[in-house]
Amino acid sequence: MELGISTFGEVQPEGVSGGAKESYLRMQELIAEGRLADETGLDVFALGEHHRPDFIISAPEVALGAIAAVTKNIRLSSSVTVLSSADPVRTFQNFATLDLISGGRAEIMAGRGSFTESFPLFGYPLSDYDDLFSEKLDMLLQINREEVTSWKGRFRAPFRERGVYPRPLQPALPIWIAVGGTPASAVRAGKLNLPMTIAILGGKPAQFVPFVNLYRKSAQEAGHDPNQLQLAINSQFYVAEDSEQAADEFWPSYEILMNRVGKERGWQPITREQFEYLRLPDGPLFVGSPQEIVDKIIYQHGLFNHTRFLAQIVKGYIDHEKVMQAIRLFGTKVAPAVRKALGK
């Protein structure tokens, strides 16, 4: 199993049009986090695209390029690229460039996005939410397969026999589909024989087993070998030397984040009791001691037989050194124990 870090790069909104000092410092922290993840032997470092004042990553491929320059082995991925509001040509070019900078370590994780700010920002109506993703994914996959291609669709100007450059160092860019639990998304990923990432941020992970089965069944019905599919689970994460320390350090930032997002979406405020329930052994939150994290990864591997786990860091108001220590513990204690337990 591959083990990695994902993050949205939370930042405290500064409310300035220039002189964004806190954002500068946060970007330096992200570069340091990526370097540490590489040094501790983790497999993947992923940055998620958002267009909000509380997240710093709107161009993950640019930030990943900086991380590529200070790392050697770790794979570099978006988590996610909001493909519905992006130009597939430019997306491919940016990640192919990242691939050349990194020596063949770039990946794209494409999704529709759980936040919608990018749609009005780039001039797309939300009424086309699903159709935009379907068409742009088809275009991106075609560009990835063919050096010179032609395209005609509904949402973009057509072109004939045009080359898209640069080409990546890898034979093709790995393109993952990121999903949240919509059955149609699992069917699409399976039929296309694409690796899939599931974000499990709430609800019992066991509830997602039928969803994973649908993914593999759809692949098999389309003539693909389901045993060759790659599957990733992405869950919010924080590890400290003992369980209560992890919970106490993580809870204040988690409460603020979830209640800020929840207010936008009409959710009830989260309580500490609900938080403790979510981090139980069969819950979705990976917050606890190294052994608790190991046990939960292995438990979920029994459910899903997944090939990758992404630990989504929520920094919030946590000191950067504590975040670095969480990455250090994940790379030096959790990852070796998981690999040993799974025989890999």
Number of C-alpha atoms within 10 A of each C-alpha: 18 16 24 26 27 26 25 24 24 22 21 14 14 14 8 8 6 7 9 12 11 13 20 12 11 17 19 14 17 23 20 17 23 27 20 19 25 23 16 17 18 24 21 25 26 27 28 24 24 25 16 16 14 17 18 25 23 19 16 25 29 15 19 25 21 18 23 27 13 14 19 14 18 24 22 30 28 29 31 27 26 26 23 25 24 17 16 22 15 13 17 22 18 20 27 27 22 27 26 18 18 24 16 20 24 32 23 25 23 25 22 21 24 11 13 16 14 20 19 11 10 11 9 16 11 16 8 12 16 12 14 21 20 15 18 23 19 15 20 19 17 16 23 23 13 13 14 13 16 14 15 12 12 10 13 13 8 10 11 10 10 11 13 16 16 15 21 23 18 14 10 18 21 16 20 24 26 27 23 18 15 9 14 13 21 28 21 17 22 29 19 16 23 19 20 27 27 21 19 20 17 12 13 14 19 15 12 17 13 12 20 23 16 18 27 25 19 21 25 16 12 15 12 17 14 18 10 11 18 16 22 23 22 22 22 21 25 29 30 25 14 14 17 13 14 21 22 14 18 24 19 14 16 21 16 15 17 15 18 13 13 14 12 9 9 9 12 10 14 14 12 14 8 10 17 14 14 19 19 16 18 16 20 24 27 28 31 26 23 25 17 19 27 21 17 23 21 18 16 20 17 10 15 20 16 20 15 20 24 25 26 25 22 20 21 20 15 15 10 16 11 16 20 18 17 21 26 21 19 29 23 17 16 22 24 16 18 21 15 9 12 10 8 9
